[in-house]
């Protein structure tokens, strides 16, 4: 290979590299982990200036906006009447969230200064209210339980102290915790808390023993508690 040919190829490679780098600087991309709640609305917080596309997973573009056009075009039927561009915030907003709306969304602004921002959306149900389902006075014990859903944790507290905690990826089985109250701790306040990344619910645990810490009338009582007011 001649020196001239070698110089030409090197120059071509550098020119191509420069173009690619410039392109990468023009289109910025970042990913943000976000959470939504079933039934509520979620806004993808990247302002649409003039023209933009909203991409969703393998479906590609599900909405687009361009200058002089009001509103949007929704390309996926499941988002009809739920996806719009907020004219005040200029955010794409998805209402009445469903569990299967979870996934990767990208706001792609197609103005002169191109910018892409990616959101990985996880959608959760509001956590169920825990229940104290058993109060066994013969052993001064209670059982607290809650419906298990995605990333739910059930925790037993004595005051601010965590006594026990459980969670499980098996969503077919409820979460439950057993609490046995010793006489010396009778006057303490116990609570049962169910939580997930978007919500929490608390109930106070009733007293099943007499004030001296001895069991009340032998037997087992089944009941359901209303949640405490927050």
C-alpha positions in Angstrom: 0.0 0.0 0.0 1.4 3.4 -1.0 1.9 6.2 1.5 -0.7 8.3 -0.3 -3.3 5.5 -0.1 -2.5 4.9 3.5 -2.9 8.7 4.2 -6.3 8.7 2.4 -7.7 5.8 4.4 -6.5 7.3 7.7 -8.1 10.6 6.8 -11.4 8.9 5.8 -11.5 7.0 9.1 -10.9 10.1 11.1 -13.6 11.9 9.2 -16.1 9.1 9.8 -15.2 9.0 13.5 -15.7 12.8 13.7 -19.2 12.5 12.1 -20.2 9.7 14.5 -19.0 11.6 17.5 -20.9 14.7 16.4 -24.0 12.6 15.9 -23.7 11.0 19.4 -23.4 14.5 20.9 -26.4 15.7 19.1 -28.7 12.9 20.3 -28.5 12.6 24.1 -29.9 9.6 25.8 -30.5 8.8 29.5 -32.6 6.2 31.3 -34.7 7.0 34.4 -36.4 4.3 36.6 -40.0 5.5 37.4 -43.0 4.1 39.2 -46.7 4.4 38.5 -49.9 3.4 40.4 -52.8 1.4 38.8 -55.7 3.7 37.9 -53.7 6.9 38.2 -51.9 9.1 35.6 -48.2 9.2 34.8 -46.3 12.0 33.0 -43.1 11.3 31.1 -41.1 14.4 32.3 -39.3 15.4 29.2 -40.8 18.6 27.6 -42.0 18.5 24.0 -40.9 21.7 22.4 -42.2 21.5 18.8 -42.0 18.0 17.4 -41.6 14.7 19.2 -42.3 10.9 19.2 -43.1 8.7 22.1 -41.7 5.2 21.6 -42.8 2.1 23.6 -40.8 -1.1 23.7 -41.0 -3.2 20.5 -44.0 -1.3 19.3 -42.0 1.7 18.3 -43.8 5.0 17.9 -47.2 5.1 19.8 -47.7 8.9 19.6 -46.2 11.9 17.7 -46.5 15.6 17.8 -45.3 18.1 15.2 -45.5 21.9 14.7 -48.9 23.3 13.8 -50.7 20.1 14.8 -52.9 20.0 17.9 -53.0 16.8 20.0 -51.4 13.6 19.0 -51.7 10.5 16.8 -51.9 7.3 18.8 -50.7 4.3 16.8 -51.5 1.6 19.4 -55.2 0.9 20.1 -54.7 0.0 23.8 -53.6 3.7 24.4 -56.6 5.3 22.7 -58.2 7.9 25.0 -55.5 7.4 27.6 -52.4 9.0 26.1 -52.2 12.8 25.4 -49.9 15.7 25.4 -50.4 18.0 28.4 -50.6 21.5 26.9 -49.4 23.1 30.1 -46.4 21.0 31.1 -45.8 19.7 27.5 -45.3 16.2 28.9 -46.7 13.1 27.3 -49.2 11.8 29.9 -50.7 8.3 30.2 -53.9 8.1 32.3 -55.7 5.1 34.0 -52.5 3.1 34.3 -52.7 -0.7 34.1 -50.1 -3.3 35.2 -49.3 -4.2 31.6 -48.4 -0.6 30.8 -45.1 -1.3 32.4 -42.1 -1.2 30.1 -39.5 1.1 28.4 -40.7 4.4 26.9 -38.6 6.9 25.1 -39.4 10.6 24.4 -37.7 11.5 21.2 -37.6 15.2 20.5 -37.0 15.7 16.8 -36.3 19.4 16.8 -32.9 20.8 15.5 -31.3 20.0 18.9 -32.3 16.3 19.1 -32.7 14.7 22.5 -33.9 11.3 23.7 -34.9 10.4 27.2 -35.8 6.9 28.2 -38.1 5.9 31.1 -38.4 2.4 32.5 -41.9 2.4 34.0 -43.0 -0.1 36.6 -46.7 -0.1 37.6 -47.9 -1.2 41.0 -51.3 -1.7 42.7 -51.9 0.2 45.9 -51.0 -2.3 48.7 -53.9 -4.1 50.4 -54.8 -3.5 54.0 -53.2 -6.0 56.4 -55.5 -8.0 58.7 -55.1 -9.4 62.1 -56.9 -12.7 61.4 -56.4 -14.5 64.7 -56.1 -13.5 68.3 -55.3 -16.5 70.5 -55.8 -15.5 74.1 -54.5 -18.8 75.4 -51.0 -18.1 74.1 -51.1 -14.3 73.9 -50.4 -14.4 70.2 -51.8 -12.9 67.0 -51.4 -13.6 63.2 -51.1 -10.7 60.8 -51.6 -11.3 57.0 -51.9 -9.4 53.7 -52.6 -10.2 50.1 -49.2 -10.7 48.4 -48.5 -8.7 45.2 -45.4 -7.4 43.4 -42.7 -6.2 45.9 -45.0 -6.2 48.9 -43.4 -6.5 52.3 -45.2 -7.3 55.6 -43.6 -6.0 58.8 -44.4 -6.3 62.5 -43.3 -3.4 64.8 -43.2 -2.9 68.5 -43.2 0.8 68.7 -40.5 1.8 66.2 -38.6 -1.5 66.5 -38.9 -4.1 63.7 -39.7 -7.5 65.2 -40.2 -9.5 62.0 -40.5 -9.0 58.3 -41.4 -11.1 55.3 -41.8 -10.9 51.5 -42.1 -13.5 48.8 -41.9 -13.7 44.9 -44.7 -16.3 45.0 -47.8 -14.1 44.5 -50.2 -17.1 44.8 -49.7 -17.2 48.6 -50.6 -14.5 51.2 -47.9 -13.1 53.4 -48.3 -13.7 57.1 -46.5 -13.1 60.4 -47.0 -14.6 63.8 -46.5 -12.5 66.9 -46.4 -13.9 70.5 -46.6 -11.2 73.1 -44.7 -11.7 76.4 -46.1 -10.4 79.6 -43.4 -7.8 80.2 -44.2 -6.3 76.8 -47.9 -6.2 77.2 -48.2 -2.4 77.4 -46.1 -1.9 74.2 -47.8 -0.8 71.0 -47.7 -3.3 68.2 -48.5 -2.6 64.6 -48.6 -4.5 61.3 -47.5 -2.7 58.2 -47.9 -3.7 54.6 -45.8 -1.7 52.0 -44.7 -1.6 48.5 -42.7 1.0 46.6 -45.7 3.3 46.1 -47.9 2.8 49.2 -48.3 1.5 52.7 -51.1 0.5 55.1 -51.0 0.0 58.9 -53.2 -1.6 61.5 -52.6 -1.7 65.2 -52.4 -5.1 66.8 -55.0 -5.7 69.6 -54.2 -6.9 73.1 -55.2 -10.5 73.6 -53.9 -10.8 77.2 -54.8 -9.3 80.6 -52.8 -6.4 81.9 -50.6 -8.7 84.0 -49.6 -10.5 80.9 -51.6 -13.6 81.5 -53.9 -15.0 78.9 -57.5 -14.0 79.0 -60.3 -16.7 78.7 -58.8 -19.6 76.8 -59.8 -19.8 73.2 -59.2 -18.3 69.9 -61.0 -15.3 68.4 -61.2 -14.6 64.7 -61.8 -11.0 63.6 -60.8 -8.4 61.1 -59.4 -5.0 62.1 -60.1 -1.7 60.3 -56.8 0.2 59.5 -55.7 2.9 61.8 -56.1 6.5 60.7 -53.0 8.1 59.4 
